[in-house]
Amino acid sequence: MNILVIGPGAIGSLWAIKLQQDGHQVAVFGRQTESHYQCQFGEHSYTFSNRQINDIKHADLILVTVKAWQVTSAFDSLARQIDPDTIMMLMHNGMGTVESIRTLLPTNPIVLATTTHGAFKPAPTQLFHTGQGETFIGAANEQGHRCQFLCDVLQHAFPEVHWHPQIEHALWRKLAVNCVINPLTAIHQCPNGNLAFPRYQAVISRLIAEVGAVMAAENIPVHLEELTTHIDCVITATSENKSSMHQDVYHRRKTEIDFITGYLLSRAKKHGIAVPENEALYHHIRTLEQQWESLI
Ligand SMILES: NC(=O)c1ccc[n+]([C@@H]2O[C@H](COP(=O)([O-])OP(=O)(O)OC[C@H]3O[C@@H](n4cnc5c(N)ncnc54)[C@H](OP(=O)(O)O)[C@@H]3O)[C@@H](O)[C@H]2O)c1
């Protein structure tokens, strides 16, 4: 396939390399203006064409791996170049971006993806795969339902990949994990494993109860005990990890809070559900961001 990766950061470069290794014609669209993008991964260096209009026009699949808050601006100038049949796949944490893509590209098949692979780019041209994970993909519009074959394509390049018949269920489950782990580890600047300490248990229970109430109102199947066990397992399995929001706050970068807790708050408001614990974390992170913004 002709594949274009928009946003060749950590996750985007990992997929670009795995897909190129598997024999696909892969190009990228990054923010650097050079005509080629090179990335060292393990023993090898991989080269991709970068920012070429023909790569956009001829793409069978466009994989979008910018951060959630970067999605709309990444498309502003590109949407007109994208063929109406090109499959669009969004792969990022958080929810709430697909609505703008549906409006900008009303005829394109849209597929959403969520992955638990870990990737780290210590330098602009160096990549590490820091954690083996799995990826779920699923349709986000009518045309997207015809793209189930993509599961085999991606599975061959970088397993495990599963087709999810109701991808929003998987996205909400990931959102629940992120609503708990990301803001708490960012505010306390601690690794994920610290959230297993007794002092965090009461707040975590309240956060999960609030998220569960919103999920139920959204008709997403949820059992609080099972969700709690799942989140505990993620905390244990990733105990040494620093969450992306932890790292963003440490480096004073804009976080994905608007598309994680912020998305939860907007859905809670629509259903008239009070979510004070999540609201407090949201405002705490936004206040931190505003302090840095005011320094720029
Ligand atoms: N890294 C992980 O282990 C991991 C795991 C699971 C999920 N995720 C999720 O995956 C998403 C991507 O994360 P990441 O860690 O890969 O972030 P990242 O390294 O910051 O990658 C985002 C890339 O998009 C580029 N970009 C931003 N705006 C752009 C634009 N308008 N046009 C083209 N490129 C643009 C950025 O360029 P600049 O660097 O120049 O800004 C950067 O290279 C996030 O939602 C994250 O939460 C990450």
The ligand as an ORCA input file, in Angstrom:
! r2SCAN-3c Opt
* xyz 0 1
  N       4.788      7.535     22.663
  C       4.082      6.533     23.153
  O       4.643      5.570     23.732
  C       2.580      6.493     22.984
  C       1.903      5.301     23.295
  C       0.528      5.224     23.082
  C      -0.164      6.324     22.610
  N       0.521      7.476     22.348
  C      -0.256      8.596     21.839
  O       0.085      8.770     20.466
  C       0.005     10.160     20.115
  C       1.372     10.593     19.593
  O       2.304     10.490     20.656
  P       3.865     10.583     20.442
  O       4.496     10.168     21.721
  O       4.262      9.895     19.188
  O       4.004     12.167     20.274
  P       5.135     12.973     19.503
  O       6.425     12.229     19.595
  O       5.080     14.377     19.976
  O       4.652     12.888     17.985
  C       3.788     13.812     17.382
  C       4.482     14.248     16.103
  O       3.569     15.019     15.331
  C       4.294     16.110     14.799
  N       3.377     17.177     14.426
  C       2.734     18.065     15.229
  N       1.966     18.909     14.500
  C       2.133     18.534     13.208
  C       1.630     19.032     11.981
  N       0.800     20.089     11.923
  N       2.004     18.429     10.832
  C       2.864     17.376     10.849
  N       3.396     16.860     11.991
  C       3.028     17.433     13.153
  C       5.225     16.501     15.929
  O       6.264     17.341     15.446
  P       7.075     18.269     16.502
  O       7.916     17.305     17.285
  O       7.853     19.172     15.612
  O       6.055     18.956     17.335
  C       5.716     15.117     16.351
  O       6.768     14.675     15.527
  C      -0.403     10.882     21.408
  O      -1.797     11.006     21.444
  C       0.038      9.939     22.509
  O      -0.703     10.114     23.699
  C       1.878      7.585     22.510
*
